[in-house]
Amino acid sequence: MFLKTVIRQGEKIMQLEEEKQNTDEKVAELTCYQINTEKLHNSIIRDLLNLQDISRLGIAECEKDKHRNIIINRIIKELVDDYQSIN
């Protein structure tokens, strides 16, 4: 009887350790996602501010549109790359 109890407790401890390891891995993965999300967020904010600044430049509208398109394409590329890295 005592031996069966010890075996069951050992099995339960092993199961709990495995669950803890899985949880630790998930936390690490979520932390990585959080860091990447913050980087992407800051990058997009910077790009949006740059878009705002383009309106104040003393250049032709055609040139302003080119600069805007470059920034917009960069934002799209970053979003697509980030989405693909998650999947």
C-alpha positions in Angstrom: 0.0 0.0 0.0 2.7 2.4 0.9 4.7 1.6 -2.2 1.7 2.3 -4.4 1.2 5.7 -2.8 4.8 6.6 -3.3 4.6 5.6 -7.0 1.4 7.6 -7.5 3.0 10.7 -5.8 6.1 10.3 -8.0 4.0 10.1 -11.1 2.0 13.2 -10.0 5.3 15.1 -9.3 6.6 14.2 -12.8 3.3 15.3 -14.4 3.4 18.6 -12.5 7.0 19.2 -13.5 6.1 18.6 -17.2 3.2 21.0 -17.0 5.4 23.6 -15.4 8.0 23.2 -18.2 5.2 23.6 -20.8 3.9 26.7 -19.0 7.5 28.2 -18.9 7.9 27.6 -22.6 4.5 29.3 -23.3 5.5 32.3 -21.2 8.8 32.6 -23.0 7.0 32.5 -26.4 4.5 35.1 -25.3 7.3 37.4 -24.0 9.0 37.1 -27.4 5.7 38.1 -29.1 5.3 41.0 -26.7 8.8 42.3 -27.5 8.2 42.0 -31.2 4.9 43.7 -31.0 6.3 46.6 -29.1 9.1 47.0 -31.7 6.5 46.9 -34.5 4.3 49.4 -32.7 7.2 51.8 -32.2 8.3 51.4 -35.8 4.8 52.2 -37.1 4.4 55.2 -34.9 7.7 56.5 -36.2 6.6 56.0 -39.8 3.2 57.6 -39.2 5.0 60.7 -37.7 7.2 60.7 -40.8 4.1 60.7 -43.0 2.9 63.7 -41.1 6.2 65.5 -41.6 6.1 65.0 -45.4 3.2 67.4 -45.6 5.4 70.2 -44.2 8.2 69.6 -46.7 8.7 72.3 -49.3 8.6 70.0 -52.3 6.2 69.2 -55.1 3.1 67.1 -54.4 4.5 64.5 -56.7 7.6 64.1 -54.6 5.5 64.1 -51.4 3.5 61.2 -52.8 6.6 59.2 -53.6 7.9 59.7 -50.0 4.4 58.7 -48.7 4.3 55.6 -50.8 7.8 54.5 -49.6 6.7 54.8 -46.0 3.4 53.1 -46.6 5.1 50.2 -48.4 7.6 49.8 -45.6 4.7 49.6 -43.0 2.9 47.0 -45.1 6.1 45.0 -45.5 6.8 45.1 -41.8 3.3 43.9 -41.0 3.4 41.1 -43.5 6.8 40.0 -42.4 5.7 40.0 -38.7 2.6 38.1 -39.5 4.5 35.5 -41.5 7.1 35.1 -38.7 4.2 34.3 -36.3 2.7 31.6 -38.5 
